[in-house]
């Protein structure tokens, strides 16, 4: 357990505000340390026994907590009752939209995934057919989780999400069915539908459960089909005025034959570190995917071929070192530009390429970055894995639902 905490409500808070703050504090403790007895809540919050008794009664009446057991065999009665959050009070849906697939996860109020479904989207499917396939996947996942309807949905998709409208911007490089699916979800349910850039969601996952758990400020550099970045400063995700913070694929860098434009990132960092560029670089170094990699790529595989090549280079040891060195030099160019502007102190390599390269690639990028920049920067391989976007979507939905049901977090 955590050490005792001071009561959240200050002397100047109104009674209503004090109750809301204390309720939220108790719920946070039950989420992180629970189940707990009323006595344990008193110790951890620093609140008086009558105040704890009142909030327990209030939260039970609201259907947010319930008695889930007793604290020990030697104790009986009211003081031994263990209280826990009613996780089934709300079901949350997270979606990870890719070009040729959609993955849906249904979680409870504590963020625990209860069911998951992945459905392929055919290259020749019309937008209407793709949307229909995705909606069926949502319904199947909800049914598998025993949920009648979602409380909150969060969708992760590539592309710009306008902070003012919450809509996916019209760009040439995203699938048209993505925006159509978000619209269909909003039409068929009264539940809030949150839309977020996929890289931003991956950053949320890395901060909660991955490589950036000890960092309030960091940049997630996404290396996959394309390139991107998510910026977290002082614990807050920064999206930019038009939702374009982190569109590093458009960053002009040396080593390309042209400059990016408003209509495409060819000539930018994407031309050095995107999947197609890395496949060409691997061919120059004689890197080929491992035999088992090719066999394992099933019909739902939606990761770039470059991922298999990077994994093969890591497995090849000295034989793959030249390719990894060249790859690290390219990645470091983008990382150096980000660090010169933001000085985040930590760069996490995410996406399929970052995950495949692991520590061997991260160490090389750190070494190259140290030569390019005087700013001390820790470079880490992402640890959440291939479900980072999906996990981030679940966490975003969970935060939104808890803020509604529990009340806004202190300072939020």
N, C-alpha and C positions, 0 to 999 in steps of 0.2 A: 504493500500500500504506500501511498504518498504520505509525507509528513503532514501534521495538522495544518489546516489552512484558515486564514482569517475569514470572518464572515464577509460576504461580498457587499452587502448593503451598507452604505455609509450613513452617517447621522443625518445628512440633509436629504436623503432619499424619501420620497413620499411612501406611504404604506403600500400602495399598489406597485410602485416601482421596486420597492424592497422585496415584496413577495415574488415578483417576476425574476429578479436577480437571484434570489435564494433558490427558487425552483430550478432555474437553469443550472446553477452550481451543483445542486443535488443530482440532477439528471446527468450532468457531465461526469460526476463521480460514479454514478451507477453504471454509466457506459464504460468508463475506463477501468474501474476497480470492482464493479459489482459481481454478484449480488452483495448487498450490505444490510446490516441491521440498522435500526434507528439510532442505536448507540454509536455505531461506527460512523454514521452520517454526522452525528453531533460532534464527534472528535475531529473528523476531517474538515468540517465546515467552520467550526468554532461557534456555531449557533447554539442558542439555548435549547433545552429539552422541549419546552412547549412550542417553540418555533418549528423545530424539526417535526414534532407530532402534527402540527397544523399542515406543514407542507406535504408530509406523507399522506395525510387524509385527502388533501386537495389533489395531489397527483394520482391517487387511486381513483378518486371520483371522476377524473378526466380520462381514465382508461389508459394512462401512460405508464403506470407501474402496478405491480401486483405482488402478492406474497408468493415466493417460489420455493420456500423450504424453511428450515430452521438452522441455526448456526452451529449446533453441536448436540451430541447425544446426551450431554449432561445438563442441557438447558431446555426449558420448556416455557411456553407462555408468550405474551406479547413482546417482551424484550428480546426473545430469541428469533423472532420472525425475520427472514431474509427477504429483502425487496429487490426486485429486478425490473428492468424496462420491459414492457410488453412489445416484443420485437415484431409481432404480427399486426401491430396497430396500423402499419402502413407498408405497402409493397412498392418498391422503387424499381424503375426500369432504366438500364443503361444500354445504349446502342453504339456500336463501332461500325461506321460505314466505310467500306473500301470500294474500290472500283468494281470488283467482281464478287463481292460478298457482303453480307451483313451479319454481325454477331450480336445477340441479344442476351442480356443477363438480368434476372429478376432477383432483387435482394430484399431483406427485411429492414426494419428501421435502424438496426445496428450495422447495416452495411454488409451483412453476411449473405453471400450469393446462394440462393435456393435453387435456381434452375438456369440453364444456359442453352441456347440454340444458335447454330450457325447455318445460314442458307446461302447457296451460290447464286450469283446473278449472271446470267448468260451474256456473252459479249454482244449477241444480237437481240437481246431482250429490249422491248420498248420501255420507255419510262413507266408507263402504266403497269406493265407486267412486272417490272422490277419492284415497284411500290407494293403491288399485290403480294409478291413473294415475301417482302420484308414484313408486311402486316401479319401474314400467316405465321412467320417466325415469332413475332411478338406475342400473338395469341397462344401459340403452343408453349412458349416459355412461361407465360402467366398461368396457364392451365397446369403445367408441370409443378409450379410453385404453390398451387392451391390458392391462387389469387383471383378474385373476381374482376378487379379493376386496379390500375396503377394509381398511386397517390401522386407521384412525380416521375417525369421522364427526363433523361438527359441524353443528348445525342452528340457524338463526336464525329466530325467530318473534316476533310481537307478543305482549304479555301478560307476566304475572309468572312468573318462573321461581324456584321455591322453592330457596334455596341449600342447605337441609338435605336435600331429597329429590332435587333435580335434575329435578323434574317441573314441567310447565306448570300454573299455577294455573287453577282453573275460574272463568272470568269471562264475563260476558254479551256482551262485545264482540269475542271472538276466534272463529275458525272451529273447530268441533268436530273437524274432520278433522286439525287440526294435532297435537293430543295423540295421536290415534289413530295417526298416521303415526310419531311418535316411538316409540310402543309397538311398532309393527310392525317398525320398524328394529331395535329391541333384541331382538326375538324371533327375527329371521331371521339375525342375525350375532353372532359372538362378539366382534366388534370393539367398542371403546368408542364410545358415542354421546353426545356432549356436546350439551347444550341450553342456548342462551343467548338472552337478549332481543335482538331485532334491532338496537336502537339501540346497545347495548353493543358489538355486533360492528362496527357502522359506526364507532364511536369507535376500536376497535382498528385498523381500516383507515386512518382519518385520522391516527392517531399513527405508523403504520409508513410509509405511502406518501402521505400527504395533507397537509392544512393544519396539522397539529399535530406535525409531525416534530421540531420544535425545542422542544417543550413536554412537561414531565413532569406538569404540572398544568393541566387545562383541562376545560371542559364542552362537550359536543356537544349543541346544541339541535336536536332533530329536528322538522322541519316538513313534514308530508306529509298523508296521509289524516287522521291524528290528530297529536297533539303528544307529545313525550317528551324525555328528556334522558339522557345518559350522563355519569357523573362519574368522572374520572381524577385521582387525587391522589397526588403523589409517585411517579408511574409505575405505580400500581396501580388497577385498575378497582374501583370501590366499588359493591356491589350492594345494601347495606342488609340489615337483619335479616330481612326477608321477601322480598327481591328487588325491592323497590319503589322503590329510590333512583332518582330521575329521573322519577317519574310526575307530570310537571309539568302534565299536562292537568287534574288535580284541584286545582291551585293556585287559591285564591280571588283574584280580581283585580277591580278596579273596571271598570265598563263592561258588566257582564252583568246580566241581569234576575233571577238567582237565585243560589243557592249550590250547589256540587257536593255529592254525597252518596256514601255507601259503595257504592251500586249504580250510579252513573253520574257522568261528569264534566261533564255539561251544567251550565252556570253557572260552570265553572272556566275556566282559561286556554284550554282546548280550544274553548270557545264564542267566543273572540276570534280564535284563530289556526288552528283546524282548517280543513279544506278547504271545508266548507259555509259557514262564516263568511266565508272569504276570497272565495268566489264571490259572496256577497251584497254584500260590500264592493266588489268589482270592478264589479258591476252599478250600484251607486250612483255610481261614477265613470265609467261608460260604457266600461269596458274589455271588449273582445271578443277571443277568441283569433285568432291569425293564421290565414289560410286554409290555409297549408301544415301548420300544427299539427293541424288537424282531419283533413286528408287522411292524415297520417302515423300517426294512432292506429289501429293494427291490432287484430286480435282478442285479442292477448296483452297489450295495453296495460293496465297495472295501476296507473298513476299518476293522481293526482287531477286533475279538470278545472282546479283552481286553478293547477296548474303551468303550463298553457298560458296562463292569464290573466296570471300574473306575468311570463312570458317576453314576452308581447305588450306589457305595460306598459314593460318595459325597452327593447324595440325602438321604442316610440312616443316615446321621449325626453321632451320637455317635456310632451307630452300625457298621458303616463303617470305624471308626477312626483307628482301629487296622490294617486293610489292607492298608490304606493310609500311616500310619506311617511306615509300613514295606516297602512299595513301595518307599517312600521318602528316606529311608535309603539306598536302592539299587541305586537309581538315584544319590544320593549324592556321592557315591563311584566314579562313572565316572566323575561327575562334579569336585570333589576334585582333581583328577588326571589332568584334563584339566587346572584347575586354578593354580596348582603347576607349570605347565610348562609355561603357557601363561599369567597368572594374568590379565584376561580380564576385571575384575571389574563388569561384568554383564553376566549372563547366562539366556537365554530365553528358556523356555521349549516349544518346538513345536511338530509337528506331532499329530497324532490322540490322543495319550495318554496324551500329554501335554495339548492339547486343552480340553480334557474331564476333566482333573484334575483341571484346572483353578487355581484360587488363593489359594484354600485350599491345593492343592498339592504343589504349588510353595512356599507357606509359610513354609510348613513342610520341603521341601528340603533346603530352606535357613537356617532354624534352625539347621538341621543336618549338613549342610556344615560348618556352623560357629563352630561346635565342631571339625570338621576334619581339618580345615585349618585356619591359622592365617590371611589369605588374605581377606580383606573386599570385599564381592561379593554380588551384588544385584541379586536376583533370581526372574524372572518375568514369568508369563504365557503368551504364545503367544496370540496375539489378531487378527491376520489376518484371522484365521479360516481355514476351510477345503480346500479353494481355494488358499492357500499360494503358492504352486508350480506353479499353472497356472498363478497367478498374477505376480509372479517373472519372469516367462517366457515372459509375455507381457512386463514387465518393461525392461527386457534385450533386447528384440527386439526393443523396443521404443528407448532405449539409442543408440543402434547400428545404427538405421535409422537416428536419429537426428544427430549423429556424422558425418554421411555421408552427409546429406543434409544441416545441419547447420554449419558444420565445427567442429573440435574437441574442447571440452570445455577447458577453460583456465586451464592449469596445467594438462590436461588429455593426 
